[in-house]
Amino acid sequence: MKVYISEIKENDSIDSFFLVKEKSSGVTKTGNTYLKLKLVDRSGEIEGRIWTSVQNLDESFEKDDFVHVVGRAVSFQEHLQLNITQIQRVGEEEILFSDFLPTAEKDIEEMFHSLVEISQQIKDHHLYSLLQLFWEDESFTQRFKLAPASKWLHHNYLGGLLDHTLSLVQLVLKNASHYSGLNLDLLLTASILHDLGKIDELSYHRSFDYSDEGRLLGHILLGIERVESKIRQLPDFPKDLSILLKHLLLSHHGQYIWGSPKRPMTLEAIMLHYLDDMDAKMSGIQQFLKKQASEGSRWSGYHRLFEQYFYMPTLLEKMELPDKIVKNGLEEE
């Protein structure tokens, strides 16, 4: 049975699976070698120490391996760590990836079905056909359903890219009708495809990080390459429409300093940028505040990116009133 790191208490006997995030050696004051580990799962991370049979155990696993650990939780300098007596590499078939990486709270298949349903509303047959090529590409859809939307800022969990994309598309549907002169088919298509390059930019097999091509090229260029590859399969796809679609993808970050190759120059591009930016920031702040709420304060800790604190009495009050139901902003017994 999997024991999550967040559940471990002092003196607990541990017999569970973890992922080795870091591995190094040290030397005690008496000159004996020991191993220092950082073990992780979806709930957090914990230090580990191997004091005995060091050489034999050192050869049984490497950094980024999934391992079966037997040991005991002890307190050292006011922090928990595991004194490990047995450790052994295990195969991926023995573990569940969802135990080690955070996963979307919403059902991934339901979100994907909703996104495909919305895409079927698109009337322009060129854009409709383009999206169908993506939906029929099983290798793409499998990765699209699994990928996070970022390494740490927002929607940073398995299924996060899909969650963010669906949220953005829903925002477009709610806001586009408020303004005249928008090409809704173009805007919806770009919203669905705007971050598709993140399936290549990010690695999410052991932990969330950037791939080599992600660091060297970035998700905007990687996404454009995928879109161009599909458009080449549609010989009658209009050049002007292709340019407009690619402009939306190239400009969705809005500003050069935010990594945008172009600034938004059409109404659709402007709306895509602002709704995308809002969804990313709202989600990122909400994730940050959820982690902060358990501290019992009405103020969050300092958020480095936003360079500020956040006031959060609503979150705290909900935690303090677990037996009350909140309806339409009113508390009911």
Stockholm file with secondary structure:
# STOCKHOLM 1.0

chainA/1-333         MKVYISEIKENDSIDSFFLVKEKSSGVTKTGNTYLKLKLVDRSGEIEGRIWTSVQNLDESFEKDDFVHVVGRAVSFQEHLQLNITQIQRVGEEEILFSDFLPTAEKDIEEMFHSLVEISQQIKDHHLYSLLQLFWEDESFTQRFKLAPASKWLHHNYLGGLLDHTLSLVQLVLKNASHYSGLNLDLLLTASILHDLGKIDELSYHRSFDYSDEGRLLGHILLGIERVESKIRQLPDFPKDLSILLKHLLLSHHGQYIWGSPKRPMTLEAIMLHYLDDMDAKMSGIQQFLKKQASEGSRWSGYHRLFEQYFYMPTLLEKMELPDKIVKNGLEEE
#=GR chainA/1-333 SS CCCCGGGCCTTCEEEEEEEEEEEEEEECTTSCEEEEEEEEETTEEEEEEECSSHHHHHTTCCTTCEEEEEEEEEEETTEEEEEEEEEEECCGGGSCGGGTSCBCSSCHHHHHHHHHHHHTTCCCHHHHHHHHHHHTCHHHHHHHHHCCSCSSSSSCSBTHHHHHHHHHHHHHHHHGGGSSSCCHHHHHHHHHHTTTTHHHHEECSSSCEECHHHHHTCHHHHHHHHHHHHHTTCTTCCHHHHHHHHHHHHHTTCSGGGTCSSCCCSHHHHHHHHHHHHHHHHHHHHHHHHHHHTTCCSBCCCBTTTTBCCBCHHHHHHHHCTTSEEETTEEEC
#=GC SS_cons         CCCCGGGCCTTCEEEEEEEEEEEEEEECTTSCEEEEEEEEETTEEEEEEECSSHHHHHTTCCTTCEEEEEEEEEEETTEEEEEEEEEEECCGGGSCGGGTSCBCSSCHHHHHHHHHHHHTTCCCHHHHHHHHHHHTCHHHHHHHHHCCSCSSSSSCSBTHHHHHHHHHHHHHHHHGGGSSSCCHHHHHHHHHHTTTTHHHHEECSSSCEECHHHHHTCHHHHHHHHHHHHHTTCTTCCHHHHHHHHHHHHHTTCSGGGTCSSCCCSHHHHHHHHHHHHHHHHHHHHHHHHHHHTTCCSBCCCBTTTTBCCBCHHHHHHHHCTTSEEETTEEEC
//
